[in-house]
């Protein structure tokens, strides 16, 4: 970015200019007429989730979604239907962008946003989203509802892994405490850290002889020199 706040990278500058142009299209009377004709009719629904325009959004548990900040904080979030363009060629011009064909579909704002991120709604529950490039035919929640034995195995594997991690961390912590106690220098901390900064590179038997740090090696109190 330059001193005046403009973007200097050519590729990034192209993206910014494209976004500005698209925002300008979305303020045009052509776009409003095109959107209202296809996405704001009484029978219009999102082709992915089946929601209608201005319908109140709910989460996977059925609770009403609300705005968490801004002027609309506390207000329910509503569905906003729009037209999703499936092909990049639709972005060639405003005329092409506002022409309905097989590369257009009625889509809600959320499905449209996640479509751009490579995700589609689960065709079973119509609540959760899955990766459009995967071979999954449904979300994990729907799959495990049909296969409780697989869910039990997954939970068992997670618990076993967590227990292994807990034991490993406990053993590591024990080793680190023992190493700190064995080391004769009072500056030596756990995880091989030195209180003077950095990592201690010296073994307990060679620390006093080889430590070159300033103010240098300092033997622990009560520890007799061999």
Buried (B, 14 or more C-beta within 10 A) or exposed (E): EEEEEEBEEEEEEEEEEEEEEEEEBEEEEEBEEBBEEBBBEEEBBBEBBEBEBEBEBBEEEEEEEEEEEEEEEEEEBEBBBBBBBEEEEBBEEBEBBBEEEEBBBBBBBBBBEBBEEEBBBBEBEEBBBBEEEEEEEBBEBBBBEEEEEEBEEEEEEEEEEEEEEEEEEEEEEEEBEEBBEEBBBEBBBEEBBBEBEEEBEBEBEEBBEEBEBEEEBBEEEEEEEE
